Amino acid sequence: MKKTTQPVKIGLTGGIASGKTTAQKAFEALGVPCIDHDKLARDVVAAGSKGLKQLVSQFGQSILTENQELNRPALKEIIFNNPEAKKEVEGIIHPLVFEASESIIEKHSDAPYILIVSPLLIESGSAKNMHKLVVVDIPRDIQLQRLLSRDGMSETLANSIIASQATPEQRHAAADYILDNNGSLEELRMAAQKCHQDLLKTL
């Protein structure tokens, strides 16, 4: 693979609560620049931001907390009970995330590659813009258990979120590398280290 003026974009994806953050930290520990699209998605709708103003204009004051911040549980309920609303939210947030992401990429032009971390690389069609795709894989029952204990949401909503994302089969078909997260955290970190070494050999 030829080196370009920008670092090679490697996608890291997986379902919600699959272990993407742990895998990302393993790559960061190896010196790999990472862009977390979930974090950027939160940043672009922070209090007073253009993104939040657009969401309020579309969905009203009910999605705000008393502190004029985004009420995420309220917005999640709207999104996952209304596919059209989900598309409207994505239409507001995704362009802002892309703009912020490209700005960060420009600052790492000397890196061998940069890791783009996002749960929706496959669903959004953005995987085609990645040179390689790394998927964090986890059994559905463990994924659901982690999601319920981590976010405290209802099982109905959790299942709805999981169902709205790509299936394991779709992720496997798109993946160049699969990190199995059915074991310990150390095993996941070791898998990320091996993936990193393999990626460096291909650049």
Helices and strands as residue ranges (DSSP letters): E 8-13, H 20-29, E 34-36, H 37-43, H 50-59, G 61-63, H 72-79, H 83-105, G 106-108, E 113-117, G 126-129, E 132-137, H 140-151, H 155-164, H 168-174, E 177-180, H 185-202
